């Protein structure tokens, strides 16, 4: 349980008191209490103030603000401040500064601007973490440790190159294995000495000629950055074993192996910053991904903005009600905290126009403050009712960071192939049905699901095909798509015909893959054997030219020299079925296709909602909480199935239907 010391949804966010004179602190406390803030994160970016020189530390100001906060009954998420090193460190130890992919050494500035393999950086970071843990580890207000901030940028310096070689020796053992798994006989790249291996930089304009090298370097960088986190984690955990530790993930990001990272976090936390016009299905998928990183455990929403971002191309305001709506969407998908960046708006630098609880006006008489106060009151009213409840899903979406990177790095077949967008299309089909989906990795447990969707499963890691076959053989339903089963974990093609290890499971052989030009389309003609989809649908991007090897054709191509060849197939395998969609269909096809399969398995939403109304649920101890979220700028009515329901927010009773105002929210529990 995240909230084991404070039995409420954590509500607060990043506070930067070191940017303000002390006379403002007390006013901030008044405003925090007024808004219902019960936790503050500090000091995320204060290393220079905490350690003004190599041998000097200053904690007096932090002591004061911690006691000021604690006196008001507000709790602490205490950060280690190691996301931005002080200028003295960059000056005295220039090896701390990273080198970018083009070989340029960065100067001091920005944040997360350090080489992750720098021994100097790691030494100073561990020392600071130790001093913080020693000084504040037993403070009664401390709830969570927050290490670093939004880890991610990679480095290509000589220190990293040397560390990469050691990483490779540990992984592969010999150069013969490296030459084989990277296929270095191609273009005469065979290496005979470890020192011949260099990071895949951009000096020749393309670092993707050898995908195996580039993939391994990304894996190495993820591991190196994780070691920085672990370096601080170990120090803090030794001193405060009873306090949970996390680091905030900056979205669904392919620069780190987030599944491996989640294994080292006591609780997953992440930062959610959708654009105003972003499909809410994409946001829901990101929440579900974070929940899936620790096999369904609740997560922390560590950052969102109360109003607007500062770094997007168009930093629109959140319309009235939207901040509340998106906060409850996060809770609906597994968040047990609602936290902001930031609590007081900065006066200068790049985040001065990033939204905050307290605007530049400096008082409570703003729309944003009023909305935050309303949310704070509601969350306090919920108490611990929803805390530690879980999402129960029959459907899982298989999503893999390594596969994402491999597809992004591949030298074909189409520059428009986007792994993330393909996953989002399939997720949207279930989102629009209000069918709950767990977003899981290939190493997750498949046994608790009835239906697994795995679009563009390009990379097959060891053992995954066997586990998928076992899943289907025991009665599960699998849907996968074009460009699946092509390569192994080192991006080497599985010989013998596509889709490689999945060939017998899917009952097909793919002979060729046609990449359509952007202006080109084809059609899928669905036949009468799948009556729910009978008719024609547009498709494009890629078209697999396949032959049946036991599978049945449900649809065929309508045009080009492969007109009439199978485009959608099903193969009965043991007790279950494996479907293959050989092209990129329009969203309408996927919506109908996924609905038909859900209907076949009896998987459905708990209530009937119009377009733009999202329904999600969480359960614990025999109680189910149904979130109804109206993302429309107009009223919308949801029809409730048998029973009477109480809204935990308004305390109103509903039967038959529920009408919500624009951007309205209800949390329903069935009355006994």
N, C-alpha and C positions, 0 to 999 in steps of 0.2 A: 504494500500500500504506500503510495507517495505521501499522502497526507496523514501520517501516523501520529504527528504531534499537534497538528491544528485541524480539527474536524470540520473544515470548510474547504470549498474550492479555493485554492490559492488565487488571490486577486491582487495584482500590483504590477511591478515591472522595474525596468532599469532607472536608477536614480544616480545622478552625477553631482553630488553636493560639492565636490572639489572644484567645480566650475563656477561656484557661487559663494558670495560672502556669507559668513555664519549668521548674520542677522536675517537672512532669508530662510534659513532652515526651519525656524519655528513656525513661520507662516506656511511653509510647505507641509509641516506636520498637521496643521489645522485643516488644510485642504485635503490631504490624504485621508484623514479621519472622516471628513465630510463626504468623500467619494466612496468610502467603504474599503479603502486599500488595507490589506492585511499582511502584505509581504513586499519588501523592496529588495532589488538586486543591486548590490554595490560591493566593491568599486571595480567595475569591469575594465576600465581603461585608466588606471591610476598608477602604473608602475613607476613613472618618473617622479610622482609626488611621494610614493611610499619609499623609494630608494633614490634619492637625489644624486648619489655618487656610489662608486663601487663598494665602499666600506661604510656607508651611512644609510640608516633606515630611519623613517619618521612615521610613527603610527599614532601620534597624538591627535591629529585631526580625525583619523578614522575612529579612534576611541570615542571622541566626542560625538560624532554623528551616529555611531552604533548605539551609544547610550541615549541619545536624543530619540532615536527611532524606538528603542526598546521601552523607554518611559511611556510612549504612547500606545504600547501594546501591539506594535507592528513587528512582524517577524523578518528574518534575514535569509536571503539567498546570497551567500558570500562568494564573490568571484576572486580568482587568483591574480587578476590584472595582467596576465602574461601574454595577452594577445598583441601588445604593442610595446616593444622594448624601449628603454630610455635612450636619448640621443648620446649620452656618454658611452653607452655600450657599443653603439654603432661606430662611434669615433675611435674608441680605444681598441675595439676588437672588430675590425672591418670584415673579418671572415664570417661574422654573424649575418651579414647582408646577403640576400639570395641573388642568383643569376637567373635571368628569364630564358625562355626557350630559344630566343635569338642570340643568346650569349652575352647579353648586356648585364653588367652588375648594377643592381639598384642602389640608389642613394637612400639615406634615412628619410622616413616619412611614411604616411599612410598607416596601415595596421596589418597584422599577420604578415609582416615584412621581414621574415627571418628565414634562414636556412634550417630546415627541420633536422638536419644531421649535424648541426653545429654543436660540438661539445660545450662550447662556452655558453651558448644560449640555454642549453639544457641544465647546465650547472647552476646558473643564476636563477632560472625558473624554479628549480627544485628548492633552492635556498629560500626564495620568497614564499613559496607554498608552505614550506616547513615553518617559517616564522609566523605566517598567518594562522596555520593550524594550531601551533603552540599557544598563540596569544588568544585566539577566539574559539578554539575547538569545543570548549565546555560552556560557551555562552548559552544561556537558556533560550535565547531567541533564535538561535541558528537552526534552520530547517534543512537547507540544501547547500552543497558546495557546487560551484560553477567554474569549471576549468577552461581557461582560454576563451575564445569567442570565434565562432564561424570559421573553424579550421578549413584549409583547402588549397591555397596557392602552392604551386610546385616549384622546385629549384633544380638547376642544371649545372651547379658549380663542380669544381674538382673534388671537394669533400663528398658530395653526393655521388659522383662518378665512382670514387673508391668504395664507398659504402654499397653502391649498387653491385659491384663485383663480388663483395663479400656475401650479399644477399643471394646472388645467383649461385655462388659456390654452396651455400647452405641448402638451396632449393634443388639444384641439379647435380651437384657433386663434381662432375667432370665437364671439360670443354666438349668432348664428343657428344654428350647429351645436349648441351647448349646448341651446338652446330645442327643437331638433328631437329630439335623442337622448334628452332627458329628458321629452319630450312636455309642455312647460310651458304649452301652450295649455289644458291641463286645469286647471280651477278658477282660471283667470285668473292663472296664475303666471309668465307671460312676463316675462323680465328684459331690461332695456335698458342696464344698467350692471353691470360686474363686481362692484361693491360691493353689488349687490342679492343676491348669492349668499351664503348663510350655511350653516354646518354643520347637518346634520339632527339637531337635538337633540330631547329628549323633553319640551319645555316644554308642549306641547299634549296630552301623554299618548300620542302615537303618532308615531314618526319614520319610519313606513313608508308614508306616503301616496304618496310619489314614490320608487319602488324604484330608479329610475335614479340619483337623487341619493345615496341611502343606499349603493348598491353602489359608486359612485365614491368616496364618502368612505371606505369600508372599504379600497378599493384605494389611495387616497391615504395613509391611515394606515399601511398595510403598507409602502408605499414610504418614508414619513417615518421609520418605525422602522428600516427597512433602512438608511437613510442614517446613522442613529446607529451601527449596526454597522459600516458601510463606513467611517465617519469614523475609527474605531479600527483597523479592518483595514488601511487604507492606510498608516497610520503604522507599524504593527507589521511589515507585509510588506516595507516599504522597508528596515527595519533587519534583519529576519530572514527573508529570502526562502526559506530552507531549512526553516522550521518550519511545520507545518500549523496552520491556524486554524479554529476552529469556534465555534458558540454553541448552547447546548442548547435544543431545541424541547420545549415542555411538552405533549406528546401530540398526537393528531390534532385540530387546532385550526383553526377557521375565521376567526380574527381576523387572520391573516397569510397572504399568498400564499406558501405554503411551497415551492412549486416554484421560484418566483423567488428565494427566499431560498437554496435549496440551490445555485443557480448561483453564489452568492457565497461559499459555504463550501468550504473545501478538503476537508472531510469532514463528513457529516451526523452530528449527535449528538442524542439525545433522552432524555427522562425517562419511565420506565414505572412507573405506579402503579395496577395493577388493584385493584378491590375483591375481597374474598374470594369472593363469589358471582358474579363476572362471567364470562360465557361465555368460554372460552379461545380460541374462534374470533375474538372481538373483539380480543383481545390479539395474536393471530397476525396479524390484518389490519393492526393498527397497525405492527407490525414490518415487514411487507411494504410498507406505504406508505412508511416511512422508507427502506427499501432502494430503492424505486422513484424517490425524489426525485433520485437521481443515477444513474438508469438501471442499477440493479442493483449498484452498488458497495457493498462492506461499509460499515457504519455503526458509530458508537460508542453503546453503551448507557451514557450519562453518569450517569444516576441510577436507582436502584431502592432499595427499603428492604430491609435484612437481615431485618426482622421485621414491623413495623407502621407505618402512616401516623399522622399526628396530626390531619389536616384533614378526613377523611371522616366521614360521620355515625356509622359504626360501624367503629372502627379495630381490626379483628380481627388476631390473630397469624397469621403464616404457619405452617401446621402443619409438623411435622417433615418435611423433605424437599422442601417446596414452594419454598423459596428456591432451592435447587439446581436443581430442575426448571425453574422459570421462567427461571433464568439460562441453562440450556442451550436452552430454547425460543428465547430471544433470539439465541443463537449459531446455532441451526438456521436461523433466518430471516435471518441476515446480519450479526449483530453480531461485531465482532472485539475488543470490550472488554466487561468486566463490572465496573461501577463503582457504588458506593453513595452515597446520601446517608443517613447520614453515618457517619464513622469513629469519632467519640466523641460520645456523646449530650450535648446541651446541658444546662446546669444550670437555665436559666430561659428565659422568653419562649415564644412560640407553638410552637416546635419541640422543647421539652424532652421530649415524649413520643413524638417520632418515633424510630423504631428506629435502632440503630447497631451497628457491630461491637463497640464497647466500651460496655457498658451503664453505668447509674449505679453499679452495684456496683464498677466500675473494674478488674475482673480477667478472666482467661480462663476462669473456671470457670462458664460459662453455656452453655446449649444453642445459642444463636445463634452464639456464638464458635466452638464446636466445629464447627458446620455450615459456617461461613465458612472455617474452617481446612481442612476436608475438601475444599471446592471449590477453595481456593487450591492445594492439593497436586495435585489432578486437572488443573487448568488448566496448572500448571507441567509436569506430565507430558506434556501434549499438545504442548508446545513450539510450533513454527510449523507443525505438520501441517495445521491447518485455516485458518490465516491467509490471507487474500486469495482464498479459494475463493468461488465464486459459485453462485447458484441458477439453474437452468435450467427455465423454465416454458413450456408451450405455451398456457396460459390467462392472460388478462389481465382485470382488473377496471378499468374506466374510472371514475376518481373525480376530481372537480373542485371546488376550493374555491369558485370563483365560482358554480358551479351550486348548491352547498350554501347559500351566502349568499342567492342569488336565490330558492330554494325557501323558505327560512326567512322571507324578507321579503315574499313574495307575499301578496296579500289574499284568497286562496282557492286551491283550492276546499275544503280541509279543514284545520282546525287540527291534526289528527292526522298530517298528512303530514310525515314526517321523513326527509330525504334520507339521513342517515347510517344510520339503522336499515334503510332499504331496501337500501343497499349491503351492510350487515352480513348481511342475510338471504341474499342471493345468494352472498356470500363463504362463509357457513357451509355452503352446499350442497356446495361443493368441499372445504372443510376437512373435513367429515365423510367425504368420499370419500378423504381424504389425497392430493388432487390439488393440486400446487403452483400458486399464483396469484401473478402480479406485479400489484401495484396501481400503475397508471400514470395519467398525465394525458392530456388530449386532444391535447397537443402532443408526446407521446411517439411513438417509432417503433412502428408497428403491424406491420411486415413480418415480425418474427420469431415472431409468434403464429399459431396455428391457430384460436383461439376467443377472442372478445372479448365480455365481458358489460358492459352499460352501463345499469343500471337508472335510471329517472327522469332521463333525459338532457334535462332541461328546457331548458337554455340551449345554443344552438348557436353556438359561436364561429366566426369566419371560417375557412373552409377545412376544418373538421372533417368536415362532411357529405361533401365530395368525397373526403377520405382514407378515410372509412368505406366509401364506395361502391367505391373502388379496392380496399380490403382484401377486401370480399365478392366483387367481380367476379373477383378472382384466386384465389378458392377458399376464402376464410375464412368462418367461421361467426360471425354476430353475434346476440346476444340483447339486446333492449332492452324497455322496459316502458311502461306508462301514463305520461302527463304528460311525454312526450319530444318534442323538436323544437318546442317551443311558442314560445320567444322567442329574440331575438338577444342579443349580449353586453351591450346596454343595457336589457334586460328589456322590449323592445318586441315585441309579438306579430308573428310571421311570418304575414302574411295569405295567404289562398288555401286555408285548411283545415289542420287539424292532421293529421299531425305535421310540418308545414312542409317544411323542406328534406329530410326523411327520407321524404317521402310516396312517391316512386317506388321508393326502396330497399326499403321495407317493403310496398309494394303495397296500402296501405289509406288510407282517409279516415275520420278521427274526427269525427263530427258533434256529439256532446255528451259531457260528462263528468258522471257522477252521483256525488255525494259522499254516502256512506252514513253514517247516524247510528251512534254507537258500538255500539248494541245490534243493529244490522242486519247481516245477512250475505247473501251470494248463493252460488251454486254454479257451478263450472266443470264442465261435462260433456264429458269427453274422448272422442272417437269412435274407431272402430276403425282409422283411418288412422295413429294413433300408439299401437300396441298396448302399449308399455311403460307407458303411463299411462292406459289405457282405464279409465273409471270416473268417479266424482264426487268433487270436492274443494271445500272451503269457501274462500270469498274474501270480501273486504270492502274498506273504506276508500274506494277509488275504482273506478268501473267506466266504461271508455270504451265509448261506443256507436259502433261503427265499421262501415264498409262495405268490402267487398273491391274492390280495383282491381288484380287480378292475383294477389293472395295466395290461399292456400288455408287454410280454417278447419280447425284441428285440435281445437278445443274451443269450446263455446258456453255462454252463460249459462243457468242452470236456472230462474231466477225473475224476477219483476217484469215490467213491460210490455216489457222488451227480452229476455225469455226467447227462446232460439234464435239470438240475434245472436252473431257471433263473439267469443270471449274470448281465444283463443290462435290465432295465425296463423303461417304460414311463407311466405316469398316467395323463389323461386329467382331469383337475380340474378347473371348471368354464370356463373362456375364455382362460386359459393358460395350460402349460404342466410342469410336474415335473418328472425329470429323476433321476434314481438311478443306480450308478455303484457299484456293490456289491463286487468288488475286486480291486486289485491294478494292472491296466493294463500297458503294455509297452507304452512308450512315443508315438510311432507311432499311437496307437489306439486313445490316447487322442487328438493328432493333427488332425486326420481325424474326430473324433467325434465332436470336437469343431468347426472345419471348416464347417461340414455339418449343424450344428445348426446355425452358423453365416450366411451361405448361405441362409438358410430357412428364416431368419429374415432380410436379406438384409444388414448385417453388414460386411463391408470390408475395407481394407486398401485403402488410397487415390491413391496409385501408386503400381506398380508391381516391387518388389525388389528381388534379388537373396538371397540365404542363406548368413547370416552374415551381411546383411545390415538392419539396424533398421530405421523405419520411425515412427516419433511421431509428434504431432502438438499441438500448443497453439493458442488461439484466443482472440481477444479483439476488440471492436468497429467496428465489421464487417470485420476485417482483420484476415486472418489465416496464421500462420507461420509454414511451414512444414520442420521439421528437418530430413535430410537424413544422416545417420551415418554409415560409412563403417568400421565394426569391423574386416575386413579381412586383412591379411598381403599381399594382392594383389589387383589389380584394380578390380572394380566391377561396373556394369552398371545397373542403375535403369530406368525402362521404365515409362515415365510420361503420364498420361491420358490427355485428350483433354486440350489444352491451352498452353500458353507461360508463363514461370516462370523466375523470377529474383532471383539470389542468393544474399542475403543481405551481405554475406562475401566477395565474389569475384567481385560482381556487374555484373557478366556475365548473359546473357540471354540463357535460355534452352527451347527447344521444342522437344518433342518426346522421348528423353532419356538424362540421366545424367551419365557421367562416373566419378567416384571418385578414387583417388589414394589410396594406402594402408593407412588405418586409417584416411581417408579424411572425411570432413564435408561440408555440404551445408545447408543453411537455405533459403528455397524457399518461395516466395510469388507470387501468380498468378498476372500477368500483366492485367490491365484493358483493 
